[in-house]
């Protein structure tokens, strides 16, 4: 398994990955093809998320989990949060292709995302999930998530969890 950014050569794999989502909402949402004019534009914009600097910019990177030439899932890693992401979204947004759920891929992507955040000095990590998303809640708890105050909106509840992502202190 490898977690990496998309390239122009991944278009067919990406289209298969998206097709497998069928009528489900694609997570993370920045993978939704209808947000872009083309696959090339999506790759460009996802790459710019790491470097663009304007008033609304959130530094982030999106990585895709590949295995045997297929995309199994993706993770959006946000190095800072805005007001909206502090309520809904958090530092890590991830999704596993419906065909591959239940195999630990979500756990793997969250663990790897935590490493990226740690290397960027993000030590208090917020993750969120819908109240009824028990699989995501289990992944967050497995990663060390501690439940915080829920966020209620539009008749829904978003569960919020914090993970202490600090490197262990040297004992000597």
C-alpha positions as CSV (number, residue, x, y, z in Angstrom):
1,X,0.0,0.0,0.0
2,X,1.1,3.5,-0.7
3,X,-0.3,6.9,0.2
4,X,0.4,9.5,-2.4
5,X,-0.9,12.4,-4.4
6,X,-2.6,11.8,-7.7
7,X,-0.9,12.3,-11.0
8,X,-2.2,12.8,-14.5
9,X,-1.5,9.0,-15.1
10,X,-4.1,8.1,-12.4
11,X,-7.2,9.4,-14.3
12,X,-8.6,5.9,-15.1
13,X,-8.0,4.6,-11.6
14,X,-9.6,7.7,-10.1
15,X,-12.7,7.4,-12.4
16,X,-13.1,3.7,-11.2
17,X,-12.7,4.8,-7.6
18,X,-15.4,7.5,-8.0
19,X,-17.8,5.2,-9.8
20,X,-17.6,2.8,-6.9
21,X,-19.0,5.5,-4.6
22,X,-22.3,5.2,-6.6
23,X,-24.9,7.4,-4.9
24,X,-23.0,7.9,-1.7
25,X,-21.5,11.3,-0.8
26,X,-17.8,11.3,-1.7
27,X,-15.5,11.8,1.3
28,X,-13.4,13.9,1.5
29,X,-15.6,16.2,-0.6
30,X,-12.6,17.8,-2.4
31,X,-12.5,14.5,-4.4
32,X,-16.0,15.2,-6.0
33,X,-15.4,15.5,-9.7
34,X,-18.3,17.9,-10.2
35,X,-16.3,20.6,-8.3
36,X,-13.9,20.7,-11.2
37,X,-13.9,21.3,-14.9
38,X,-11.6,18.4,-15.6
39,X,-9.4,15.8,-13.9
40,X,-6.4,17.9,-14.8
41,X,-7.9,20.9,-13.0
42,X,-8.6,18.8,-9.9
43,X,-4.9,17.7,-9.7
44,X,-3.8,21.3,-10.1
45,X,-6.1,22.6,-7.4
46,X,-5.3,19.8,-5.0
47,X,-1.6,20.5,-5.5
48,X,-2.2,24.3,-5.0
49,X,-3.8,23.6,-1.6
50,X,-0.3,23.1,-0.2
51,X,1.1,26.4,-1.6
52,X,-1.6,29.0,-2.3
53,X,-1.7,31.9,0.1
54,X,-4.8,34.0,0.2
55,X,-7.2,35.1,2.9
56,X,-9.4,32.0,2.6
57,X,-6.6,29.5,2.1
58,X,-6.3,26.5,4.4
59,X,-2.9,24.7,3.9
60,X,-3.8,21.1,3.2
61,X,-2.8,18.1,1.2
62,X,-4.8,15.3,-0.2
63,X,-3.3,11.8,-0.5
64,X,-4.8,8.7,-2.1
65,X,-4.3,5.1,-0.8
66,X,-3.2,2.8,-3.6
67,X,-2.9,-1.0,-3.6
68,X,-2.5,-3.3,-6.6
69,X,-3.1,-0.4,-9.0
70,X,-6.4,0.6,-7.4
71,X,-7.4,3.5,-5.2
72,X,-8.8,2.3,-1.9
73,X,-9.4,5.6,-0.2
74,X,-8.2,9.2,0.3
75,X,-7.4,11.5,3.1
76,X,-7.4,15.3,3.2
77,X,-4.9,16.6,5.8
78,X,-5.4,20.2,6.9
79,X,-2.5,21.9,8.7
80,X,-4.6,24.7,10.0
81,X,-8.3,25.2,10.7
82,X,-10.8,27.9,10.0
83,X,-14.0,28.5,12.0
84,X,-16.0,26.1,9.9
85,X,-13.4,23.3,10.2
86,X,-13.3,23.8,14.0
87,X,-16.9,22.7,14.0
88,X,-17.2,20.3,11.1
89,X,-14.3,18.7,9.4
90,X,-11.3,19.0,11.6
91,X,-7.7,18.4,10.6
92,X,-8.3,15.1,8.9
93,X,-11.0,14.1,6.4
94,X,-10.9,10.6,5.0
95,X,-13.0,8.2,3.1
96,X,-12.7,4.5,2.1
97,X,-14.1,3.2,-1.2
98,X,-17.3,1.4,-0.3
99,X,-16.0,-1.8,-1.8
100,X,-13.0,-1.8,0.6
101,X,-14.5,-0.8,3.9
102,X,-14.0,-2.9,7.0
103,X,-10.3,-3.8,6.2
104,X,-8.5,-1.3,8.3
105,X,-7.7,1.2,5.5
106,X,-9.3,4.1,7.4
107,X,-7.2,3.3,10.4
108,X,-4.1,3.3,8.2
109,X,-4.9,6.6,6.6
110,X,-5.6,8.4,9.9
111,X,-2.3,7.1,11.4
112,X,-0.4,8.3,8.4
113,X,-2.2,11.7,8.5
114,X,-1.2,12.1,12.1
115,X,2.4,11.6,11.2
116,X,2.2,14.3,8.5
117,X,0.5,16.7,11.0
118,X,3.2,15.9,13.6
119,X,5.9,16.7,11.1
120,X,4.2,20.1,10.6
121,X,4.1,20.7,14.3
122,X,0.3,20.2,14.7
123,X,0.1,18.4,18.0
124,X,-3.6,18.9,19.0
125,X,-5.6,17.3,16.2
126,X,-9.3,17.6,15.8
127,X,-11.3,14.9,14.0
128,X,-15.1,14.9,13.5
129,X,-17.8,12.6,12.2
130,X,-21.5,12.5,11.9
131,X,-23.3,11.2,15.1
132,X,-24.5,8.0,13.3
133,X,-21.1,7.2,11.6
134,X,-20.1,4.4,14.0
135,X,-17.3,3.2,11.7
136,X,-15.6,6.6,11.6
137,X,-16.1,7.0,15.4
138,X,-14.3,3.7,15.9
139,X,-11.4,4.7,13.7
140,X,-11.0,8.0,15.6
141,X,-11.2,6.3,19.0
142,X,-8.6,3.7,17.8
143,X,-6.3,6.6,16.9
144,X,-6.5,7.9,20.5
145,X,-9.4,10.4,20.0
146,X,-10.9,11.8,23.1
147,X,-14.5,13.0,22.8
148,X,-15.1,16.7,23.1
149,X,-18.2,18.9,22.9
150,X,-20.6,18.0,20.0
151,X,-21.6,20.5,17.5
152,X,-25.3,20.7,16.6
153,X,-26.4,22.2,13.3
154,X,-29.3,21.9,10.9
155,X,-30.9,19.2,13.0
156,X,-27.7,17.1,12.9
157,X,-25.0,16.4,15.4
158,X,-21.3,16.3,14.6
159,X,-19.2,14.4,17.1
160,X,-15.8,16.1,17.8
161,X,-12.7,14.4,19.1
162,X,-9.2,15.6,19.9
163,X,-6.0,13.6,19.6
164,X,-2.8,14.6,21.4
165,X,-0.3,14.1,18.6
166,X,2.9,15.2,20.4
167,X,6.0,13.2,20.0
168,X,6.9,11.3,23.2
169,X,9.5,13.2,25.3
170,X,12.9,11.7,25.5
171,X,13.3,9.9,28.8
172,X,17.1,10.5,29.1
